[in-house]
Amino acid sequence: AELEKKLKNHLRDSEKMLVDVTDQRSQLAKQNEELTEQNAELEKKLSQEKAAYEKKMLEKMKKMTLVATEVSDKKNHLAKQKEELAKQKAELEEKLLEGKAEHEDRVLEEKKKMMER
């Protein structure tokens, strides 16, 4: 009778432990499911943020390329203008020298004529 009582108590305790373990297992399964959902949401959000960041960086790179092209074009334009101005300056200096020479020739001619008189 004593042994039977002990066995019944042990059986009851074992059944209680089994119920507790089953409850814990279902709670853990539920937590795991929730964490899996949260993880999926976070991965989706991260993927969206990454795509937005990459798009933003691509736009910045496009703008920088456009600006670099504009700067390069402007530099080339200014270099051509500088070259053109240098040509014009040389032409003007040449004309000035010719004008000075002609003026000096005329002055010399006039001096000669005055000397002859």
C-alpha positions as CSV (number, residue, x, y, z in Angstrom):
1,A,0.0,0.0,0.0
2,E,2.9,2.4,0.9
3,L,4.6,1.5,-2.4
4,E,1.4,2.0,-4.3
5,K,0.9,5.4,-2.7
6,K,4.5,6.4,-3.6
7,L,4.0,5.2,-7.2
8,K,0.7,7.2,-7.5
9,N,2.4,10.3,-6.1
10,H,5.3,9.8,-8.5
11,L,2.9,9.3,-11.4
12,R,0.9,12.4,-10.5
13,D,4.2,14.4,-10.2
14,S,5.4,13.1,-13.5
15,E,2.1,14.0,-15.2
16,K,2.3,17.5,-13.7
17,M,5.8,17.9,-14.9
18,L,4.8,16.7,-18.4
19,V,2.0,19.3,-18.5
20,D,4.4,22.0,-17.3
21,V,7.0,21.0,-19.9
22,T,4.3,20.9,-22.6
23,D,3.1,24.4,-21.6
24,Q,6.7,25.7,-21.7
25,R,7.2,24.1,-25.1
26,S,4.1,25.8,-26.5
27,Q,5.1,29.1,-25.0
28,L,8.6,28.8,-26.5
29,A,7.0,27.9,-29.9
30,K,4.8,30.9,-29.7
31,Q,7.8,33.2,-28.8
32,N,9.8,31.7,-31.6
33,E,7.0,32.4,-34.0
34,E,6.7,36.0,-32.8
35,L,10.5,36.5,-33.0
36,T,10.5,35.0,-36.5
37,E,7.8,37.5,-37.6
38,Q,9.7,40.4,-36.0
39,N,12.9,39.3,-37.7
40,A,11.1,39.1,-41.1
41,E,9.7,42.7,-40.5
42,L,13.1,44.0,-39.6
43,E,14.8,42.4,-42.6
44,K,12.1,43.9,-44.9
45,K,12.6,47.3,-43.3
46,L,16.4,47.0,-43.6
47,S,16.0,46.0,-47.2
48,Q,13.8,49.0,-47.9
49,E,16.2,51.4,-46.2
50,K,19.1,49.9,-48.0
51,A,17.3,50.3,-51.4
52,A,16.4,53.9,-50.5
53,Y,20.0,54.7,-49.4
54,E,21.4,53.2,-52.6
55,K,18.9,55.2,-54.7
56,K,19.9,58.4,-52.8
57,M,23.6,57.6,-53.4
58,L,23.0,56.9,-57.1
59,E,21.2,60.3,-57.4
60,K,24.1,62.0,-55.7
61,M,26.6,60.3,-58.0
62,K,24.5,61.4,-61.0
63,K,24.5,65.0,-59.8
64,M,28.2,65.0,-59.0
65,T,28.9,63.6,-62.5
66,L,26.7,66.2,-64.0
67,V,28.5,69.0,-62.1
68,A,31.9,67.5,-63.0
69,T,30.9,67.6,-66.7
70,E,29.6,71.1,-66.4
71,V,32.9,72.2,-64.7
72,S,34.9,70.5,-67.4
73,D,32.9,72.1,-70.2
74,K,33.2,75.5,-68.5
75,K,37.0,75.0,-68.2
76,N,37.3,74.1,-71.8
77,H,35.2,77.1,-72.8
78,L,37.3,79.4,-70.7
79,A,40.5,77.9,-72.1
80,K,39.2,78.6,-75.6
81,Q,38.2,82.2,-74.7
82,K,41.7,82.7,-73.1
83,E,43.3,81.5,-76.3
84,E,41.1,83.8,-78.4
85,L,41.9,86.8,-76.2
86,A,45.6,86.0,-76.5
87,K,45.3,86.0,-80.3
88,Q,43.4,89.3,-80.3
89,K,46.0,90.8,-77.9
90,A,48.8,89.7,-80.2
91,E,47.0,91.2,-83.2
92,L,46.3,94.5,-81.4
93,E,49.9,94.7,-80.3
94,E,51.1,94.1,-83.9
95,K,48.7,96.8,-85.2
96,L,49.9,99.2,-82.5
97,L,53.5,98.6,-83.4
98,E,52.7,99.1,-87.1
99,G,50.8,102.3,-86.2
100,K,53.8,103.6,-84.2
101,A,56.1,102.8,-87.0
102,E,53.9,104.6,-89.5
103,H,53.6,107.6,-87.2
104,E,57.4,107.7,-86.7
105,D,57.9,107.5,-90.5
106,R,55.4,110.4,-91.0
107,V,57.2,112.5,-88.3
108,L,60.5,111.8,-90.0
109,E,59.1,112.8,-93.4
110,E,57.7,116.0,-91.9
111,K,61.1,116.7,-90.3
112,K,62.8,116.1,-93.6
113,K,60.4,118.4,-95.4
114,M,60.9,121.1,-92.8
115,M,64.7,120.7,-93.0
116,E,64.5,121.0,-96.8
117,R,62.7,124.3,-96.5
